[in-house]
Structure formats: structure tokens, C-alpha cells
């Protein structure tokens, strides 16, 4: 395969990669939800309560995308989520990795490019996948915890839509790198904000 390069033919300083649809061929969090239901960790009642938030707040879904709702985590101990997320990450690594994206990450890593997984998926899932693929940095959804339990809310910015571009800017500023010296890979309409701000953008099986 041809290595991802900037318009001037140089290797990007950083490579920002989306998870669902780009590095994986499926939705990691939908997979996780089904796993929790199947194992009885998430009860049918809790699942219906989670779905009800979309009916109650349709405007928020339009503004922030479907993944803003993390209420299915409410009350589940963090150690259980961490354990089950690791199990799901292992399954996703076996069955759902997009070979081209993995190869592009490893090729750029070998050329000294820092790779960043920038995803709205849960950080507990993203961490297990990123470690296996040798990604350097993860920016994913970080669920808030109070008194040892998830609240259903998130800490900080959720890496989706325009927030992805803001998080990319912060990372570039910390390293003193211009965004035009970076590359990005994504698959969806929501990824366009970060792809528009990079020197090279790659659409992977775009929707």
C-alpha cells in the first residue's frame, strides 16, 4: 500500500484516526451494549431507561449525535465496565479490524509519526484496541464517576464532530505542530471537521 503522505510528499507529524467505521468495521459501543445485555450486567429495564433519554431529548441527539447518551452505565461498578470492555476489545480486534487502517498506522509509526485514536467511543474500549494496534495516544469518551459509580455523564469534551477539531488543535498546540502537518482518517459526516483542518485526509469506507 502507499503510505499516507502530505501534499508535499512528506510524512505527517501526527496521524489522527477515528475508531468506529475507520479502524473498526462496526460500532464498538453497540457491540459493548449487546454484550452487557447478553451477560445480564445491563438489565432490560436499564436498557429501556437508556433509550428513553433519546425520546426525552431529541434536540440534544441532533446537536451531539446519538452517542451523547451514556445512561446505560449508571450504577455499574467501574471495575466491571473495565473488565467487560477488555473482553469486547479482544473480540473486536479478532473480527472487526480494518486491515488497511491498521497497516497505515504501523507504517507511519515506523516513520516517526505520532498516532492518535480520536473517538467518541468509551475510553475503556478504545484503550484495549489502541494498545494492540500500537497507537500512541487516545482521546475518547471518559465517563464520569461519583462515589465509585458511573453517573451517565462524561468528563470533558466528547470527541465527536466539532469537538474533534478542538481536541486536535489542543494536541497540536501542546506539541508545537501545525494541523496542516497532520493527517486524519475518518468515515463519517461528523469526521469532516477534523479532516478539513489537516494537511491530508483519508476517507475509509465513507458513509
C-alpha positions, 0 to 999 in steps of 0.5 A: 500500500502507499503510505499516507503522505502530505501534499508535499510528499512528506510524512505527517507529524501526527496521524489522527484516526477515528475508531468506529467505521475507520479502524473498526468495521462496526460500532464498538459501543453497540457491540459493548451494549449487546454484550452487557445485555447478553451477560445480564450486567445491563438489565432490560429495564436499564436498557429501556431507561437508556433509550428513553433519554433519546425520546426525552431529548431529541434536540440534544441527539441532533446537536451531539449525535446519538452517542451523547447518551451514556445512561446505560452505565449508571450504577455499574461498578467501574471495575466491571465496565473495565473488565467487560470492555477488555473482553469486547476489545479482544473480540473486536480486534479478532473480527472487526479490524480494518486491515488497511487502517491498521497497516497505515498506522504501523507504517507511519509509526515506523516513520516517526509519526505520532498516532492518535485514536480520536473517538467518541467511543468509551475510553475503556474500549478504545484503550484495549484496541489502541494498545494492540494496534500500537497507537500512541495516544487516545482521546475518547469518551471518559465517563464520569464517576461519583462515589465509585459509580458511573453517573451517565455523564462524561468528563470533558469534551466528547470527541465527536464532530466539532469537538474533534477539531478542538481536541486536535488543535489542543494536541497540536498546540501542546506539541508545537505542530501545525494541523496542516502537518497532520493527517486524519482518517475518518468515515463519517459526516461528523469526521469532516471537521477534523479532516478539513483542518489537516494537511491530508485526509483519508476517507475509509469506507465513507458513509 
